[in-house]
Amino acid sequence: MEANITTCKKCGYVRHWTGWKTGIGKTEAQLAQRVKDNNICIKCGGEAVTGLDHTSPEGKRADEVTDFAASIISGLF
């Protein structure tokens, strides 16, 4: 799972949410919903932009887990 932040270009609504990292093993309906989640504002229906969330508590925890994993992997080499 990864922490995401979606910001509406039209109304400015900001949504923090958690979703899966890849589409591997997902159905066509699940993939279509992910595209919708990434590109459409749930408040006004306007165009939205999604990126990784580094600001919410969930986003900060995700960053800590990623950094920890990277430190373990880099220690192997």
C-alpha positions as CSV (number, residue, x, y, z in Angstrom):
1,M,0.0,0.0,0.0
2,E,1.0,3.6,-0.5
3,A,-0.2,6.9,0.8
4,N,-1.6,9.3,-1.9
5,I,-2.7,12.9,-2.0
6,T,-5.2,14.1,-4.6
7,T,-5.7,17.8,-5.3
8,C,-8.6,19.1,-7.4
9,K,-7.5,21.7,-10.0
10,K,-11.0,23.2,-10.1
11,C,-12.1,23.5,-6.4
12,G,-8.8,22.9,-4.6
13,Y,-10.2,20.0,-2.5
14,V,-7.3,17.9,-1.0
15,R,-7.9,14.2,-0.3
16,H,-5.4,11.9,1.5
17,W,-6.0,8.2,0.8
18,T,-4.2,4.9,0.8
19,G,-4.1,2.6,-2.2
20,W,-2.2,-0.3,-3.7
21,K,1.1,0.3,-5.4
22,T,0.6,-1.7,-8.6
23,G,-2.2,-3.0,-10.7
24,I,-0.8,-6.5,-10.7
25,G,-3.6,-9.0,-10.0
26,K,-6.3,-6.4,-10.2
27,T,-9.5,-6.7,-12.2
28,E,-10.4,-4.3,-15.0
29,A,-13.1,-2.7,-12.7
30,Q,-10.5,-2.2,-10.0
31,L,-8.0,-0.6,-12.5
32,A,-10.8,1.7,-13.9
33,Q,-11.7,2.8,-10.3
34,R,-8.0,3.6,-9.6
35,V,-7.8,5.8,-12.7
36,K,-11.0,7.6,-11.5
37,D,-9.6,8.0,-8.0
38,N,-6.4,9.5,-9.4
39,N,-8.0,11.9,-11.9
40,I,-11.4,13.0,-10.7
41,C,-12.3,15.1,-7.6
42,I,-14.8,13.3,-5.3
43,K,-16.2,16.6,-4.2
44,C,-16.9,18.5,-7.4
45,G,-16.1,16.0,-10.2
46,G,-13.3,18.3,-11.6
47,E,-9.9,17.3,-12.9
48,A,-7.6,16.2,-10.1
49,V,-3.9,15.4,-9.8
50,T,-2.5,12.6,-7.6
51,G,0.9,12.1,-6.2
52,L,2.6,10.4,-3.2
53,D,1.6,11.9,0.1
54,H,4.6,12.9,2.3
55,T,2.6,15.2,4.6
56,S,-0.2,13.2,6.4
57,P,0.6,10.8,9.3
58,E,0.0,7.9,6.9
59,G,2.3,9.4,4.3
60,K,5.1,10.0,6.8
61,R,4.8,6.4,8.0
62,A,5.0,5.1,4.4
63,D,8.2,7.2,3.9
64,E,9.7,5.8,7.1
65,V,9.0,2.2,6.0
66,T,10.5,2.9,2.5
67,D,13.6,4.5,4.0
68,F,14.0,1.6,6.4
69,A,13.7,-1.0,3.6
70,A,16.1,1.0,1.5
71,S,18.7,1.1,4.3
72,I,18.5,-2.7,4.7
73,I,18.8,-3.3,1.0
74,S,21.7,-0.9,0.7
75,G,23.5,-2.5,3.6
76,L,23.5,-5.8,1.7
77,F,25.8,-4.3,-1.0
